[in-house]
Amino acid sequence: YISVRGPEVTPRWIWAARFARLPGAQPNQDELPIQAIRVESQFNGETADVKVSLFRGHNGFEREDPVAAYHIGLDEKTTITELKSFGLVPIDLTLLKNVPPLPPPPVFENHTLSVAVVSVESNNLPLPTYKLTVHNQSNKNVRALRIEIVSDGRTRASLLWQNSFDQPVMEPGGTAERVLPVTVAQKTATDYVPGTATHNTIVIRTAVFDDLTFDGDEQAACQYEKFVVGRRLWVKRMLRLIESELANQALSPADFKENLLALTFKLEDSEKTGYSRVSPKCDNPDSSVDISTQTQKLELLRELDRIITTRPSPPVNFRAWLETRRENYKAWLARLQ
């Protein structure tokens, strides 16, 4: 489930890696493998605008292909039949308006000494969630937190809590809030509705600091280090591209998109770490740069498409937009060194 908000906010979306192929359908060997179905929705005042696309790639999400766009009314079930042309079993989408149950007070399991729970608040609108407030008891910036949700004995969510551009989640002595989803599908006589588990445990697994030291389980710190290496590569290459584009007096979003699509991301020998700074038990962080660069590329392409397709004119001054991104990237790179 995703909550469907109005045009004042960025559309919410989810992706699902569990999908079924049509009987006898074989993947096209000339195409990138389908990894997930993506669904994005936004309320337009009367119905929900829904866009369905496919994430493709050999390692992670390298490309996004559009499938279909719909307007779905309240309590209206819509079958995405266009998925058949990709060899996939169609999925059903429904726009609901109901009041889910309030999730029960959670149990906590904290594997760290540096992070303390300040409070937790149960909410059920628009969907069952917990608003968790935590406190940094260490003398370092917390850059990432691994949190898991165990519902009725089953791990239903595992998230690495980070901020945009790798800004600290919490400074020393600081606090931070995060909304944690605890929605599960509950069977009714005829369908499913959003509900919540009877028992939820919030597990604070790991805190990762600016210097890549960590408190708790090391696996999340290993994962975050891979993100850092990939993001550093992304920012370096993008700063070169942005500087080149800004030097062009005929700068346009469409040309920038074309040059971005042609950009490749491969570590030079001088950029390779060769070993983990977190732990000798971690994999070489250089091996997973594709995941970070592909994710960043897809997000930026989606943003560029909104700028390019907005009519009657682009919604932003594109040169100013690119200059702002350049400054954000410079500050981001400083945090990733």
C-alpha positions as CSV (number, residue, x, y, z in Angstrom):
1,Y,0.0,0.0,0.0
2,I,1.0,3.6,-0.6
3,S,-0.8,6.7,0.6
4,V,-2.1,8.8,-2.3
5,R,-1.4,12.5,-1.8
6,G,-2.3,15.6,-3.8
7,P,-0.3,17.6,-6.3
8,E,1.3,19.7,-3.5
9,V,3.8,16.9,-2.8
10,T,6.0,14.6,-4.9
11,P,4.0,11.5,-6.0
12,R,4.4,8.5,-3.7
13,W,5.6,5.2,-5.3
14,I,6.5,1.6,-4.5
15,W,8.2,-1.2,-6.4
16,A,7.5,-4.9,-6.2
17,A,10.1,-7.5,-7.1
18,R,7.5,-10.3,-6.7
19,F,5.7,-10.7,-9.9
20,A,4.6,-13.7,-12.1
21,R,5.4,-14.5,-15.7
22,L,2.7,-15.6,-18.1
23,P,2.7,-19.4,-18.7
24,G,5.2,-20.2,-21.4
25,A,6.6,-16.6,-21.5
26,Q,10.4,-16.5,-21.8
27,P,12.5,-13.4,-21.1
28,N,13.8,-11.7,-24.2
29,Q,17.5,-12.4,-24.2
30,D,18.2,-9.1,-26.1
31,E,16.5,-7.1,-23.3
32,L,17.7,-6.2,-19.8
33,P,16.0,-8.5,-17.3
34,I,12.9,-7.2,-15.5
35,Q,13.7,-6.7,-11.9
36,A,10.6,-5.0,-10.5
37,I,7.2,-3.3,-11.2
38,R,7.0,0.3,-10.1
39,V,3.7,2.0,-9.3
40,E,3.4,5.8,-8.7
41,S,0.2,7.6,-7.8
42,Q,-1.0,11.1,-7.1
43,F,-4.5,12.4,-6.4
44,N,-5.8,15.0,-8.9
45,G,-8.9,16.0,-7.0
46,E,-11.3,13.4,-8.4
47,T,-9.3,10.3,-9.2
48,A,-5.8,9.0,-8.7
49,D,-3.3,9.4,-11.5
50,V,-1.3,6.2,-11.7
51,K,1.8,5.4,-13.7
52,V,3.1,1.9,-14.0
53,S,6.7,1.2,-15.2
54,L,9.3,-1.6,-15.1
55,F,12.8,-1.5,-13.5
56,R,15.3,-3.4,-15.6
57,G,18.9,-4.3,-15.2
58,H,21.5,-7.0,-14.7
59,N,22.8,-5.6,-11.4
60,G,20.2,-3.4,-9.8
61,F,17.9,-1.0,-11.7
62,E,19.7,0.2,-14.8
63,R,16.7,1.4,-16.8
64,E,13.0,2.3,-16.3
65,D,10.5,1.5,-19.0
66,P,7.0,3.0,-19.0
67,V,4.1,0.5,-19.2
68,A,0.8,2.4,-18.7
69,A,-1.0,5.4,-17.2
70,Y,-4.4,5.3,-15.7
71,H,-7.0,7.4,-13.8
72,I,-8.5,5.3,-11.0
73,G,-11.6,6.2,-9.1
74,L,-12.5,5.4,-5.5
75,D,-13.1,1.7,-4.9
76,E,-12.4,1.0,-8.6
77,K,-10.3,-2.0,-9.3
78,T,-8.2,-1.6,-12.4
79,T,-6.2,-4.4,-14.1
80,I,-2.9,-3.5,-15.7
81,T,-3.4,-5.6,-18.8
82,E,-0.4,-3.9,-20.6
83,L,1.9,-6.1,-18.5
84,K,1.0,-9.0,-20.8
85,S,3.0,-7.5,-23.6
86,F,6.1,-7.8,-21.4
87,G,5.3,-11.4,-20.6
88,L,4.0,-10.7,-17.1
89,V,0.8,-11.6,-15.3
90,P,-1.4,-8.4,-15.0
91,I,-1.7,-6.9,-11.5
92,D,-4.8,-5.2,-10.0
93,L,-4.8,-1.7,-8.5
94,T,-7.5,-0.3,-6.3
95,L,-8.0,3.2,-4.7
96,L,-9.3,2.8,-1.2
97,K,-10.6,5.2,1.5
98,N,-10.9,3.5,4.8
99,V,-9.7,3.8,8.4
100,P,-7.1,1.1,9.3
101,P,-6.6,-0.1,12.9
102,L,-4.1,1.6,15.2
103,P,-0.9,-0.4,15.5
104,P,-0.2,-1.7,19.0
105,P,2.6,-0.3,21.2
106,P,5.8,-1.8,19.9
107,V,8.5,-3.8,21.7
108,F,12.1,-2.5,21.3
109,E,15.3,-4.4,20.6
110,N,18.4,-2.1,20.6
111,H,21.7,-3.5,19.5
112,T,23.5,-0.2,20.0
113,L,24.8,1.9,22.9
114,S,24.9,5.2,21.1
115,V,21.3,5.5,20.1
116,A,18.5,5.8,22.7
117,V,14.7,5.7,22.1
118,V,13.1,9.0,23.1
119,S,9.5,8.2,22.2
120,V,7.2,6.3,19.8
121,E,3.8,7.3,18.6
122,S,1.2,5.0,17.0
123,N,-0.7,6.4,14.0
124,N,-3.3,4.9,11.6
125,L,-4.0,7.6,9.1
126,P,-3.5,7.4,6.2
127,L,-1.8,4.0,7.0
128,P,-0.6,2.3,10.2
129,T,2.8,3.7,11.2
130,Y,5.0,4.5,14.1
131,K,6.7,7.9,14.5
132,L,10.0,7.1,16.2
133,T,12.2,9.7,17.9
134,V,15.7,8.7,18.8
135,H,18.7,10.4,20.5
136,N,22.4,10.3,19.6
137,Q,24.3,9.6,22.8
138,S,27.7,9.5,21.1
139,N,30.2,12.3,20.3
140,K,30.0,11.6,16.5
141,N,27.6,12.4,13.7
142,V,25.3,9.4,13.0
143,R,25.2,9.1,9.2
144,A,23.0,6.0,8.9
145,L,20.8,3.8,11.1
146,R,19.7,0.2,10.3
147,I,16.2,-0.4,11.6
148,E,14.1,-3.5,11.2
149,I,10.4,-4.1,11.8
150,V,9.5,-7.6,13.0
151,S,5.7,-8.2,12.8
152,D,4.2,-11.3,14.4
153,G,7.6,-12.9,14.4
154,R,8.4,-12.1,10.7
155,T,10.8,-9.4,9.5
156,R,8.6,-7.3,7.3
157,A,10.8,-4.2,6.8
158,S,14.5,-3.5,6.9
159,L,15.6,0.1,6.2
160,L,18.8,2.0,6.3
161,W,17.8,5.4,7.6
162,Q,19.8,8.1,5.7
163,N,19.4,11.7,4.8
164,S,19.6,13.3,1.3
165,F,23.2,14.1,0.2
166,D,24.5,12.0,3.1
167,Q,23.8,14.7,5.6
168,P,23.9,13.5,9.2
169,V,20.8,11.8,10.6
170,M,21.8,13.1,14.0
171,E,24.6,15.3,15.3
172,P,26.2,14.5,18.7
173,G,23.5,15.0,21.4
174,G,20.8,15.5,18.7
175,T,17.5,13.8,18.0
176,A,15.8,12.7,14.9
177,E,12.3,11.5,13.9
178,R,11.3,8.8,11.4
179,V,8.0,7.4,10.3
180,L,8.1,3.6,10.1
181,P,5.4,1.8,8.1
182,V,3.8,-1.2,9.8
183,T,1.0,-1.9,7.3
184,V,0.1,-5.4,6.3
185,A,-2.6,-6.7,4.0
186,Q,-5.6,-8.2,5.8
187,K,-8.0,-10.5,4.1
188,T,-11.7,-9.7,4.1
189,A,-14.6,-11.7,2.7
190,T,-14.1,-10.3,-0.8
191,D,-10.7,-8.6,-0.9
192,Y,-7.8,-7.2,1.1
193,V,-7.6,-4.0,3.1
194,P,-4.7,-2.3,4.9
195,G,-4.3,-3.5,8.5
196,T,-1.5,-4.0,11.0
197,A,0.1,-6.9,12.9
198,T,-0.9,-7.8,16.4
199,H,2.8,-7.6,17.6
200,N,5.5,-5.4,16.3
201,T,9.1,-5.2,17.3
202,I,11.3,-2.3,16.3
203,V,14.9,-3.4,16.1
204,I,17.7,-0.8,16.1
205,R,20.4,-2.8,14.5
206,T,23.3,-0.5,13.7
207,A,24.5,3.1,13.9
208,V,27.1,4.2,11.3
209,F,29.2,7.3,11.9
210,D,30.9,9.9,9.6
211,D,34.2,8.0,9.7
212,L,32.5,4.7,8.9
213,T,33.0,3.3,12.4
214,F,29.8,1.7,13.7
215,D,27.9,0.6,16.8
216,G,26.0,-2.6,16.6
217,D,26.0,-5.2,13.8
218,E,28.6,-4.6,11.0
219,Q,26.5,-5.7,8.0
220,A,24.7,-2.4,7.7
221,A,28.0,-0.5,8.0
222,C,29.4,-2.6,5.2
223,Q,26.4,-1.8,3.1
224,Y,26.6,1.9,3.8
225,E,30.3,2.0,2.8
226,K,29.3,0.6,-0.6
227,F,26.8,3.4,-1.0
228,V,29.5,5.9,-0.1
229,V,31.9,4.6,-2.8
230,G,29.2,4.6,-5.4
231,R,27.8,8.0,-4.5
232,R,31.3,9.5,-4.6
233,L,31.8,8.2,-8.1
234,W,28.4,9.5,-9.2
235,V,29.1,13.0,-7.8
236,K,32.5,13.3,-9.3
237,R,31.3,12.4,-12.8
238,M,28.2,14.6,-12.5
239,L,30.2,17.6,-11.4
240,R,32.3,17.3,-14.6
241,L,29.1,17.0,-16.7
242,I,27.4,19.9,-15.0
243,E,30.4,22.2,-15.4
244,S,30.6,21.3,-19.1
245,E,26.9,21.9,-19.6
246,L,26.9,25.3,-17.8
247,A,29.7,26.4,-20.2
248,N,27.2,25.9,-23.0
249,Q,25.2,29.0,-23.8
250,A,22.5,26.9,-25.5
251,L,21.9,24.8,-22.4
252,S,18.7,22.9,-22.5
253,P,17.1,20.1,-20.3
254,A,16.7,17.8,-23.3
255,D,20.4,18.1,-24.3
256,F,21.5,17.6,-20.7
257,K,19.4,14.4,-20.5
258,E,20.9,13.1,-23.7
259,N,24.5,13.7,-22.3
260,L,23.5,12.1,-19.0
261,L,22.3,9.0,-20.8
262,A,25.6,8.7,-22.5
263,L,27.6,9.0,-19.3
264,T,29.3,5.9,-18.0
265,F,30.3,5.2,-14.4
266,K,33.4,3.1,-13.9
267,L,36.0,3.5,-11.2
268,E,39.5,4.5,-12.3
269,D,42.4,2.8,-10.6
270,S,43.2,5.9,-8.5
271,E,39.6,5.9,-7.2
272,K,39.5,2.2,-6.1
273,T,39.6,1.5,-2.4
274,G,40.8,-2.1,-2.7
275,Y,39.6,-2.9,0.8
276,S,36.9,-2.0,3.4
277,R,37.5,0.7,5.9
278,V,34.7,-0.7,8.0
279,S,35.9,-4.3,8.6
280,P,38.0,-7.0,7.0
281,K,34.8,-9.1,7.0
282,C,33.1,-6.7,4.6
283,D,33.2,-7.3,0.8
284,N,35.3,-5.0,-1.3
285,P,33.0,-1.8,-1.5
286,D,34.2,-1.2,-5.1
287,S,32.2,-4.2,-6.3
288,S,28.8,-2.6,-5.9
289,V,29.1,0.9,-7.3
290,D,26.6,0.1,-10.0
291,I,23.7,0.0,-7.5
292,S,24.3,3.6,-6.2
293,T,25.1,5.2,-9.6
294,Q,22.1,3.5,-11.3
295,T,19.7,4.6,-8.5
296,Q,20.9,8.2,-8.7
297,K,20.7,8.2,-12.5
298,L,17.1,6.9,-12.6
299,E,16.0,9.5,-10.0
300,L,17.6,12.4,-11.9
301,L,16.2,11.2,-15.3
302,R,12.7,11.1,-13.7
303,E,13.2,14.7,-12.5
304,L,14.5,15.8,-15.9
305,D,11.5,14.2,-17.6
306,R,9.1,16.3,-15.4
307,I,11.0,19.4,-16.3
308,I,11.0,18.6,-20.1
309,T,7.3,17.5,-20.3
310,T,5.8,20.3,-18.2
311,R,3.7,22.6,-20.3
312,P,3.3,25.4,-21.4
313,S,6.9,26.1,-20.3
314,P,9.5,24.4,-18.0
315,P,8.6,24.9,-14.4
316,V,12.1,26.1,-13.4
317,N,15.0,28.3,-14.8
318,F,17.1,25.3,-15.9
319,R,20.4,27.1,-15.6
320,A,19.7,28.2,-12.1
321,W,18.4,24.7,-11.3
322,L,21.7,23.2,-12.5
323,E,23.8,25.7,-10.6
324,T,22.0,24.8,-7.4
325,R,22.6,21.2,-8.0
326,R,26.3,21.9,-8.6
327,E,26.6,23.6,-5.2
328,N,24.7,20.7,-3.5
329,Y,27.0,18.2,-5.2
330,K,30.1,20.0,-4.1
331,A,29.0,20.0,-0.5
332,W,27.9,16.3,-0.9
333,L,31.4,15.3,-2.3
334,A,33.1,17.0,0.7
335,R,31.0,14.7,3.1
336,L,32.0,11.6,1.0
337,Q,35.8,12.0,1.1
